[in-house]
Amino acid sequence: MDICTFLGCFAGIALGGLVFTAYKLGLLYQLLHKTETKSPRNGGESVAEVLRAHGIKFVFTLVGGHISPILVACEKLGIRIVDTRHEATAVFAADAVARLSGTVGVAVVTAGPGLTNTVTAVKNAQMAESPLLLMGGAAATLLQGRGALQDIDQMSLFKPLCKFCASIRTVREIVPTVRKALAIAQSGTPGPVFIEIPIDTLYPFHLVAEEVQVKNPPKGLMGKIVTWYLKNHVMNIFAGAWEARDVSPLPVDIPYATDDQVQKCIELLSRAKKPVIVLGSQVTLPPTPADDIKKALETLGIPCFLGGMARGILGKNSPIHIRQNRRDALKEADLVLLAGTVCDFRLSYGRVLNRRSTIIAVNRDKKQLLKNSDLFWKPTVAIQGDAGSFLLRLSKGLKGHRCPEEWPQKLKAGDVTKENANRCKADEKTERHLNPLKVLHCVDELMSDDSIIVADGGDFVGTAAYIMRPRGPLRWLDPGAFGTLGVGGGFALGAKLCRPESEVWIIYGDGSLGYSVAEFDTFTRHKTPVIALVGNDACWSQISRDQVSILGSNVACGLAFTDYHIVADGFGGKGYLIGREDEDRLSDIISQAQKESREGKATLLNVLIGVTGFREGSISI
């Protein structure tokens, strides 16, 4: 290589290095885009504009200085800010809004501990497949990793939990990043997304510049370089910040079954004599309205077992809704359609399915679609697609065909027998306090037709799942596959905001109540008068039952018959203590609580309950 060639290569490399450096420092972008140093605008306004364009009505939060610009800007644009007493509650509330409204639920929390407090709720949303946007504050871009207040590696926390994670570096990135995150949250299998927004991308230019500038810069060349670097960094953060950008929603990608797949399933169902449909939460996802799914199922006439958010989709007393003896029905069925249902612990990993049955599985998520199919079951047809729209197409293709009447009638007769037996158990006297089955039957009879039921607990809630009947679609909220305790306050808050005209009931165990009883303050401040029914047996009974029988000790399972009703009073609600001496007045007290709720008071029924054998043999491990 001669000297000219060498010098030419060296010059090219040096020039490339300079261009790359200029690019990384934002110098090239600043040549083409203006930095408006006098503008009073801030990055929070960009966030709010995108949220409004996407029809977001509520933002849930626990306030912190890192995120104040987002909250103030949202409020100015008419988005309601709902502040809670714990960050997890904010995310749970956003989760409930997502499930009930068909939009993305949004929570905004401060940096560090504010975000770490949300981890359980975000994981719950991931496993429940709820489209949720979590935005978190962060230390200034220049100070990350340098020991700033509440500065941790937040991205590493949320990457395993979220479909999409992004860290904003400049104000101009906010709009496209939030739009992208909202679309991803709803696409494919819905789930949570996370955006970290550093504090220096949220506040106005003059405040950031004032904070970043060096008060007494070192003298000499190094001082000039540091001063220039800091000034350029701030200029780059705000370069092109206020240029007009599209804030409208991006297309959402939803997988659908092919025509061939649907046709094959139509043929299989037309030949089945004893078909069963097991519906999971996915059938309630947009774009298919839950009422349309109800009509499709009624047209098919196939007996259905409902789980998760699908509870209530057939109403209170449908002849094809089977609530009892699921294991026996699945063993006898000649065809089972798993519509958004997963073969995890809830279906005994697929072991409850008859290997001689035809199995049709439909799920948006491929991993969930085939979970445990390598061990205990095999799908005849496996479809990665939307379960709700699949049911509509199935019903249309089977027009004029109905399941043989004697099959659902036989299963329904088993239902009636089991439920009559449960009613007999409700009349039995417990050794002390009230029979929980009697309490739940009484509430179920008095609940209004527009009620939404929020399930948060173990033993008492497990009993309620057999007794209480959601009145319609999207009127049952439980944590889902993660089995998280503590969802009650947040779920109820989100539900009441979405459906202010509905009665919202939280069915609490006394153990799970402890996680969110402080949200009675939130219910009072935000005028969301929910009704909490607490099954108070002074015990973590679902754990105690097996722990005592297997290990011979009740250690850590005992609680106290605490005056939770007084706690509710202290937070501005209305509490009632109900014991055995109130048994004859039980209906009157419940009716009074409903009246208080209608008049704007959050109420808590602290019901002292005894021990029954109803839940013997239930899963706790």
Buried (B, 14 or more C-beta within 10 A) or exposed (E): EEEEEEEEEEEEEEEEEEEEEBEEBBBEBBEEBEBBEEEEBBBBBBBBBBBBBBEBBBBBBBBBEBBBBBBBBBEEEEBEBBBBBBBBBBBBBBBBBBBBBBBBBBBBBBBBEBBBBBBBBBBBBBBBBBBBBBBBBBBBBBBBEEEBEBBBEBBEBBEEBBBBBBBBBBBBBBBBBBBBBBBBBBBBBBBBBBBBBBBBBBBBBEBBBEEBEEEEBEEEEEEEEEBEEBBBBBBBBBBBBBEEBEBEBBEBEBBBBEEEBBBBBBEBBEEBEBBBBBBBBBBBBBEBBBEBBBEBBBBBBBBBBBBBBBBBBBBBEBBBBBBBBBEEBBEBBBBBBBBBBBBBEBBBBBBBBBEEBBBBBBBBBEEBBBBBBEEBBBBBBBBBBBBBBBBBBBBEBBEEEEBBEEBBEBBBEBBEEBBEEBEEBBEEEBEEBBBBBBBBBBBBEBBEEEBBBBBBBBBBBBBBBBBBBBBBBBBBBBBBBBBBBBBBBBBBBBBBBBBEEBBBBBBBBBBBBBBBBBBBBBBBBBEBBBBBBBBBBBBBBBBBBBBEEEEEEBEEBEBEBBEBBEBBBEBBBBBBBBBBEBBEEBEEBBEBBBEBBEEEBBBBBBBBBBBBEBBEEEEBE
